[in-house]
Amino acid sequence: MSLKKALKTVIKRELASYLVSQFAMIVRQACRTLSLSRTVFFYQSDTRRDEPVIQALTEAAERYPRYGFKKLFR
């Protein structure tokens, strides 16, 4: 018995927008077809909040190259 991997929400969003644009489907119907919440479909992340943190981590990684960005992120 092999289980298929579930699609990620990013891919489901793209598929839903494709269904809406190409097949003139209603957003509600496209989301229901893909088992995607309409809230998730319309969600837009705010990446501007993370800019100060990323800037501080980048500066620390430049100052301490031995640690690197990944180690400082933890």
Distance bins in CASP14 RR format, pairs under 12 A and 6 or more apart:
PFRMAT RR
TARGET T0000
AUTHOR 0000-0000-0000
RMODE 2
METHOD distances of the structure
MODEL  1
5 11 0 0 0 0 0 1 0 0 0 0 0
6 12 0 0 0 0 1 0 0 0 0 0 0
6 34 0 0 0 0 0 1 0 0 0 0 0
6 35 0 0 0 0 1 0 0 0 0 0 0
6 36 0 0 0 0 0 1 0 0 0 0 0
7 13 0 0 0 0 1 0 0 0 0 0 0
7 14 0 0 0 0 1 0 0 0 0 0 0
7 15 1 0 0 1 0 0 0 0 0 0 0
7 16 0 0 0 0 0 1 0 0 0 0 0
7 34 1 0 0 1 0 0 0 0 0 0 0
7 35 0 0 0 0 1 0 0 0 0 0 0
7 36 0 0 0 0 1 0 0 0 0 0 0
8 14 0 0 0 0 1 0 0 0 0 0 0
8 15 0 0 0 0 0 1 0 0 0 0 0
8 34 0 0 0 0 0 1 0 0 0 0 0
8 36 0 0 0 0 0 1 0 0 0 0 0
8 40 0 0 0 0 0 1 0 0 0 0 0
9 15 0 0 0 0 0 1 0 0 0 0 0
9 16 0 0 0 0 1 0 0 0 0 0 0
9 31 0 0 0 0 0 1 0 0 0 0 0
9 34 0 0 0 0 1 0 0 0 0 0 0
9 35 0 0 0 0 0 1 0 0 0 0 0
9 36 1 0 0 1 0 0 0 0 0 0 0
9 37 0 0 0 0 1 0 0 0 0 0 0
9 39 0 0 0 0 0 1 0 0 0 0 0
9 40 1 0 1 0 0 0 0 0 0 0 0
9 41 0 0 0 0 1 0 0 0 0 0 0
9 42 0 0 0 0 0 1 0 0 0 0 0
9 43 0 0 0 0 1 0 0 0 0 0 0
9 45 0 0 0 0 0 1 0 0 0 0 0
10 16 0 0 0 0 0 1 0 0 0 0 0
10 17 0 0 0 0 0 1 0 0 0 0 0
10 36 0 0 0 0 0 1 0 0 0 0 0
10 40 0 0 0 0 1 0 0 0 0 0 0
10 41 0 0 0 0 0 1 0 0 0 0 0
10 43 0 0 0 0 0 1 0 0 0 0 0
10 45 0 0 0 0 0 1 0 0 0 0 0
11 17 0 0 0 0 0 1 0 0 0 0 0
11 18 0 0 0 0 0 1 0 0 0 0 0
11 34 0 0 0 0 1 0 0 0 0 0 0
11 36 0 0 0 0 1 0 0 0 0 0 0
11 40 0 0 0 0 0 1 0 0 0 0 0
12 18 0 0 0 0 0 1 0 0 0 0 0
12 19 0 0 0 0 0 1 0 0 0 0 0
12 30 0 0 0 0 1 0 0 0 0 0 0
12 31 0 0 0 0 1 0 0 0 0 0 0
12 32 0 0 0 0 0 1 0 0 0 0 0
12 33 0 0 0 0 1 0 0 0 0 0 0
12 34 1 0 1 0 0 0 0 0 0 0 0
12 35 1 0 0 1 0 0 0 0 0 0 0
12 36 1 0 1 0 0 0 0 0 0 0 0
12 37 0 0 0 0 1 0 0 0 0 0 0
12 38 0 0 0 0 0 1 0 0 0 0 0
12 40 1 0 0 1 0 0 0 0 0 0 0
12 41 0 0 0 0 1 0 0 0 0 0 0
12 43 0 0 0 0 0 1 0 0 0 0 0
13 19 0 0 0 0 0 1 0 0 0 0 0
13 20 0 0 0 0 0 1 0 0 0 0 0
13 27 0 0 0 0 0 1 0 0 0 0 0
13 30 0 0 0 0 0 1 0 0 0 0 0
13 31 0 0 0 0 1 0 0 0 0 0 0
13 34 0 0 0 0 1 0 0 0 0 0 0
13 36 1 0 0 1 0 0 0 0 0 0 0
13 37 0 0 0 0 0 1 0 0 0 0 0
13 38 0 0 0 0 0 1 0 0 0 0 0
13 39 0 0 0 0 0 1 0 0 0 0 0
13 40 1 0 0 1 0 0 0 0 0 0 0
13 41 1 0 1 0 0 0 0 0 0 0 0
13 42 0 0 0 0 1 0 0 0 0 0 0
13 43 0 0 0 0 1 0 0 0 0 0 0
13 44 0 0 0 0 0 1 0 0 0 0 0
13 45 0 0 0 0 0 1 0 0 0 0 0
14 20 0 0 0 0 0 1 0 0 0 0 0
14 21 0 0 0 0 0 1 0 0 0 0 0
14 22 0 0 0 0 0 1 0 0 0 0 0
14 30 0 0 0 0 0 1 0 0 0 0 0
14 34 0 0 0 0 0 1 0 0 0 0 0
14 36 0 0 0 0 0 1 0 0 0 0 0
14 41 0 0 0 0 0 1 0 0 0 0 0
15 21 0 0 0 0 0 1 0 0 0 0 0
15 22 0 0 0 0 0 1 0 0 0 0 0
15 23 0 0 0 0 0 1 0 0 0 0 0
15 25 0 0 0 0 0 1 0 0 0 0 0
15 30 1 0 0 1 0 0 0 0 0 0 0
15 31 0 0 0 0 0 1 0 0 0 0 0
15 33 0 0 0 0 1 0 0 0 0 0 0
15 34 1 0 1 0 0 0 0 0 0 0 0
15 35 0 0 0 0 0 1 0 0 0 0 0
15 36 0 0 0 0 1 0 0 0 0 0 0
15 41 0 0 0 0 0 1 0 0 0 0 0
16 22 0 0 0 0 0 1 0 0 0 0 0
16 23 0 0 0 0 0 1 0 0 0 0 0
16 25 0 0 0 0 1 0 0 0 0 0 0
16 26 0 0 0 0 0 1 0 0 0 0 0
16 27 1 0 0 1 0 0 0 0 0 0 0
16 28 0 0 0 0 0 1 0 0 0 0 0
16 29 0 0 0 0 1 0 0 0 0 0 0
16 30 1 0 1 0 0 0 0 0 0 0 0
16 31 1 0 1 0 0 0 0 0 0 0 0
16 32 0 0 0 0 1 0 0 0 0 0 0
16 33 1 0 0 1 0 0 0 0 0 0 0
16 34 1 0 1 0 0 0 0 0 0 0 0
16 35 0 0 0 0 0 1 0 0 0 0 0
16 36 1 0 1 0 0 0 0 0 0 0 0
16 37 0 0 0 0 0 1 0 0 0 0 0
16 38 0 0 0 0 1 0 0 0 0 0 0
16 40 0 0 0 0 1 0 0 0 0 0 0
16 41 1 0 1 0 0 0 0 0 0 0 0
16 42 0 0 0 0 0 1 0 0 0 0 0
17 23 0 0 0 0 0 1 0 0 0 0 0
17 25 0 0 0 0 0 1 0 0 0 0 0
17 27 0 0 0 0 1 0 0 0 0 0 0
17 30 1 0 0 1 0 0 0 0 0 0 0
17 31 0 0 0 0 0 1 0 0 0 0 0
17 34 0 0 0 0 0 1 0 0 0 0 0
17 36 0 0 0 0 0 1 0 0 0 0 0
17 41 0 0 0 0 1 0 0 0 0 0 0
17 42 0 0 0 0 0 1 0 0 0 0 0
18 24 0 0 0 0 0 1 0 0 0 0 0
18 25 0 0 0 0 1 0 0 0 0 0 0
18 27 0 0 0 0 0 1 0 0 0 0 0
18 30 0 0 0 0 1 0 0 0 0 0 0
18 33 0 0 0 0 0 1 0 0 0 0 0
18 34 0 0 0 0 0 1 0 0 0 0 0
19 25 1 0 1 0 0 0 0 0 0 0 0
19 26 0 0 0 0 1 0 0 0 0 0 0
19 27 0 0 0 0 1 0 0 0 0 0 0
19 28 0 0 0 0 0 1 0 0 0 0 0
19 29 0 0 0 0 1 0 0 0 0 0 0
19 30 1 0 1 0 0 0 0 0 0 0 0
19 31 0 0 0 0 1 0 0 0 0 0 0
19 32 0 0 0 0 0 1 0 0 0 0 0
19 33 1 0 0 1 0 0 0 0 0 0 0
19 34 1 0 0 1 0 0 0 0 0 0 0
19 36 0 0 0 0 0 1 0 0 0 0 0
19 41 0 0 0 0 0 1 0 0 0 0 0
20 26 1 0 0 1 0 0 0 0 0 0 0
20 27 1 0 1 0 0 0 0 0 0 0 0
20 28 0 0 0 0 1 0 0 0 0 0 0
20 29 0 0 0 0 1 0 0 0 0 0 0
20 30 1 0 1 0 0 0 0 0 0 0 0
20 31 0 0 0 0 1 0 0 0 0 0 0
20 33 0 0 0 0 0 1 0 0 0 0 0
20 34 0 0 0 0 0 1 0 0 0 0 0
20 36 0 0 0 0 0 1 0 0 0 0 0
20 38 0 0 0 0 0 1 0 0 0 0 0
20 41 0 0 0 0 1 0 0 0 0 0 0
20 42 0 0 0 0 0 1 0 0 0 0 0
21 27 0 0 0 0 0 1 0 0 0 0 0
21 30 0 0 0 0 1 0 0 0 0 0 0
22 30 0 0 0 0 0 1 0 0 0 0 0
23 29 0 0 0 0 1 0 0 0 0 0 0
23 30 0 0 0 0 1 0 0 0 0 0 0
23 33 0 0 0 0 0 1 0 0 0 0 0
24 30 0 0 0 0 0 1 0 0 0 0 0
25 31 0 0 0 0 1 0 0 0 0 0 0
25 32 0 0 0 0 1 0 0 0 0 0 0
25 33 1 0 0 1 0 0 0 0 0 0 0
25 34 0 0 0 0 0 1 0 0 0 0 0
26 32 0 0 0 0 1 0 0 0 0 0 0
26 33 0 0 0 0 0 1 0 0 0 0 0
26 38 0 0 0 0 0 1 0 0 0 0 0
26 41 0 0 0 0 0 1 0 0 0 0 0
27 33 0 0 0 0 0 1 0 0 0 0 0
27 34 0 0 0 0 0 1 0 0 0 0 0
27 36 0 0 0 0 1 0 0 0 0 0 0
27 37 0 0 0 0 0 1 0 0 0 0 0
27 38 1 0 0 1 0 0 0 0 0 0 0
27 39 0 0 0 0 0 1 0 0 0 0 0
27 40 0 0 0 0 0 1 0 0 0 0 0
27 41 1 0 0 1 0 0 0 0 0 0 0
27 42 0 0 0 0 1 0 0 0 0 0 0
28 34 0 0 0 0 0 1 0 0 0 0 0
28 36 0 0 0 0 0 1 0 0 0 0 0
28 37 0 0 0 0 0 1 0 0 0 0 0
28 38 1 0 0 1 0 0 0 0 0 0 0
28 39 0 0 0 0 0 1 0 0 0 0 0
28 41 0 0 0 0 1 0 0 0 0 0 0
28 42 0 0 0 0 0 1 0 0 0 0 0
29 36 0 0 0 0 0 1 0 0 0 0 0
29 38 0 0 0 0 0 1 0 0 0 0 0
29 41 0 0 0 0 0 1 0 0 0 0 0
30 36 1 0 0 1 0 0 0 0 0 0 0
30 37 0 0 0 0 0 1 0 0 0 0 0
30 38 0 0 0 0 1 0 0 0 0 0 0
30 41 0 0 0 0 1 0 0 0 0 0 0
31 37 1 0 0 1 0 0 0 0 0 0 0
31 38 1 0 1 0 0 0 0 0 0 0 0
31 39 0 0 0 0 1 0 0 0 0 0 0
31 40 0 0 0 0 1 0 0 0 0 0 0
31 41 1 0 1 0 0 0 0 0 0 0 0
31 42 0 0 0 0 1 0 0 0 0 0 0
31 43 0 0 0 0 0 1 0 0 0 0 0
32 38 0 0 0 0 1 0 0 0 0 0 0
32 41 0 0 0 0 0 1 0 0 0 0 0
33 41 0 0 0 0 0 1 0 0 0 0 0
34 40 0 0 0 0 0 1 0 0 0 0 0
34 41 0 0 0 0 1 0 0 0 0 0 0
35 41 0 0 0 0 0 1 0 0 0 0 0
36 42 0 0 0 0 0 1 0 0 0 0 0
36 43 0 0 0 0 0 1 0 0 0 0 0
37 43 0 0 0 0 1 0 0 0 0 0 0
47 53 0 0 0 0 0 1 0 0 0 0 0
47 54 0 0 0 0 1 0 0 0 0 0 0
48 54 0 0 0 0 0 1 0 0 0 0 0
48 55 0 0 0 0 0 1 0 0 0 0 0
50 56 0 0 0 0 0 1 0 0 0 0 0
50 57 0 0 0 0 1 0 0 0 0 0 0
50 58 0 0 0 0 0 1 0 0 0 0 0
50 73 0 0 0 0 0 1 0 0 0 0 0
51 57 0 0 0 0 0 1 0 0 0 0 0
51 58 0 0 0 0 0 1 0 0 0 0 0
52 58 0 0 0 0 0 1 0 0 0 0 0
52 59 0 0 0 0 0 1 0 0 0 0 0
53 59 0 0 0 0 0 1 0 0 0 0 0
53 60 0 0 0 0 0 1 0 0 0 0 0
53 69 0 0 0 0 0 1 0 0 0 0 0
53 72 0 0 0 0 0 1 0 0 0 0 0
53 73 0 0 0 0 1 0 0 0 0 0 0
54 60 0 0 0 0 0 1 0 0 0 0 0
54 61 0 0 0 0 0 1 0 0 0 0 0
54 69 0 0 0 0 1 0 0 0 0 0 0
54 72 0 0 0 0 0 1 0 0 0 0 0
54 73 0 0 0 0 1 0 0 0 0 0 0
55 61 0 0 0 0 0 1 0 0 0 0 0
55 62 0 0 0 0 0 1 0 0 0 0 0
55 69 0 0 0 0 0 1 0 0 0 0 0
56 62 0 0 0 0 0 1 0 0 0 0 0
56 63 0 0 0 0 0 1 0 0 0 0 0
56 69 0 0 0 0 0 1 0 0 0 0 0
56 72 0 0 0 0 1 0 0 0 0 0 0
56 73 0 0 0 0 0 1 0 0 0 0 0
57 63 0 0 0 0 0 1 0 0 0 0 0
57 64 0 0 0 0 0 1 0 0 0 0 0
57 67 0 0 0 0 0 1 0 0 0 0 0
57 68 0 0 0 0 1 0 0 0 0 0 0
57 69 1 0 0 1 0 0 0 0 0 0 0
57 70 0 0 0 0 1 0 0 0 0 0 0
57 71 0 0 0 0 0 1 0 0 0 0 0
57 72 1 0 1 0 0 0 0 0 0 0 0
57 73 1 0 0 1 0 0 0 0 0 0 0
57 74 0 0 0 0 0 1 0 0 0 0 0
58 64 0 0 0 0 0 1 0 0 0 0 0
58 65 0 0 0 0 0 1 0 0 0 0 0
58 68 0 0 0 0 0 1 0 0 0 0 0
58 69 1 0 0 1 0 0 0 0 0 0 0
58 72 0 0 0 0 1 0 0 0 0 0 0
58 73 0 0 0 0 0 1 0 0 0 0 0
59 65 0 0 0 0 0 1 0 0 0 0 0
59 68 0 0 0 0 0 1 0 0 0 0 0
59 69 0 0 0 0 0 1 0 0 0 0 0
59 72 0 0 0 0 1 0 0 0 0 0 0
60 66 0 0 0 0 0 1 0 0 0 0 0
60 67 1 0 0 1 0 0 0 0 0 0 0
60 68 0 0 0 0 1 0 0 0 0 0 0
60 69 0 0 0 0 1 0 0 0 0 0 0
60 70 0 0 0 0 0 1 0 0 0 0 0
60 71 0 0 0 0 1 0 0 0 0 0 0
60 72 1 0 1 0 0 0 0 0 0 0 0
60 73 0 0 0 0 1 0 0 0 0 0 0
61 67 1 0 0 1 0 0 0 0 0 0 0
61 68 1 0 1 0 0 0 0 0 0 0 0
61 69 1 0 1 0 0 0 0 0 0 0 0
61 70 0 0 0 0 1 0 0 0 0 0 0
61 71 0 0 0 0 1 0 0 0 0 0 0
61 72 1 0 1 0 0 0 0 0 0 0 0
61 73 0 0 0 0 1 0 0 0 0 0 0
62 68 0 0 0 0 1 0 0 0 0 0 0
62 69 0 0 0 0 1 0 0 0 0 0 0
62 72 0 0 0 0 0 1 0 0 0 0 0
63 69 0 0 0 0 0 1 0 0 0 0 0
63 72 0 0 0 0 1 0 0 0 0 0 0
64 71 0 0 0 0 1 0 0 0 0 0 0
64 72 1 0 0 1 0 0 0 0 0 0 0
65 71 0 0 0 0 0 1 0 0 0 0 0
65 72 0 0 0 0 0 1 0 0 0 0 0
66 72 0 0 0 0 0 1 0 0 0 0 0
67 73 0 0 0 0 1 0 0 0 0 0 0
67 74 0 0 0 0 1 0 0 0 0 0 0
68 74 0 0 0 0 0 1 0 0 0 0 0
END
